[in-house]
Amino acid sequence: MKSLLLAGATLMAAGNIAFAQVQGYWVTGNRATGRCDIVTSNPVIDSQVGGNTTFGDGPYRSKDDARLARSTIRSCPPEPPEPEPDKADNRDQ
């Protein structure tokens, strides 16, 4: 009886660990757009069969971690800066 309880507990622990590793963010290279995207599902690398996903890196715990990783991957072009609000519209006339 104890061995069955121990086996069940071990199986549940292994299942929880496997489930925890599936959640997260991945950085993927997209050949069609020439950009690197951040996705929330494990990417399927299909570049050799005519697909557009050339690589996948991750998982990362947060989107900020994935953004930091994207900035360090050489094959990812730098992201353009966020546009600032136009200050010329607020001038007194």
N, C-alpha and C positions, 0 to 999 in steps of 0.2 A: 504494500500500500504506500509506504513512504517513497519507494522508487517511482511509482506512478505520479505522485505529487511533485517530486523533484523533476521528473521529465516534463510534466506540464508547465511548471514554472520556468524551466529553461526554454521551452518552446515559446512561451509568451514573451519572455525577455528578448529572444532573437527576433520575433515578429515585430516588436516595438522598435528595435534598433533599425531593422530594415525599413520600416515605415518612416521613421524619422529622417533617414537619409534621402528619401524621395522628395521631400519638400525643400524648396529653396529657389534660388535664381541661377540661371546659366547664362554665360556669354556665348553667343553663336556668331559665326562669320557667314554673311549672306553674299554669295557671288553675284546675284542679280542686281542688288542695290549697291554693292561695294561698301557696305557698312557692317558694323557689328551691332547686333541687337541683344537686348536682355529679355529673356523669356522665363516663364515660370514652370515650364515642363521640361523633362529630360529630352534634349534634342536627338533626332535621328540623323546621323551623319550620312548624307546620300550624294556626296559630290562625285563618286565614281560611277554612279548609275544615272547621271544626267540631272541630278538635283542641284539645289542652290546652297545647301548648308555645307560649308567646307570644314568647320570645326565646332566643337562645343567644349566649354571650359566651365567647371563648377562641380558641385553646387556650392553656392554662397548663402550665408544665413540671411543677409539683408540686401536690399537693392543698392544701398550705398556701398557695400562690399563688392558687389558686382560691377558698379561704376568704377570703383578704384581699380579693380582687376582689368576692366576694359581699357583703362588708360595706360596700363603697363604692357599690354599685348601688342607686339610689333606689327602684326598684320591688320590691326584695327586703326583706321584713320582717326585723327582727333575729332571730337565732337565740336560742332560750331558753338560759339558762345550764345547764351540766351539773349534775345534782342532786348535792349533797354527801352523803356517808354520814351517817346519823342518829347523832348523838353521844349521844342520850338512852338508847340501848340499852346503852351501855357503863358506865352509872352503877353505883356500889356501892350495895347495898340494905341 
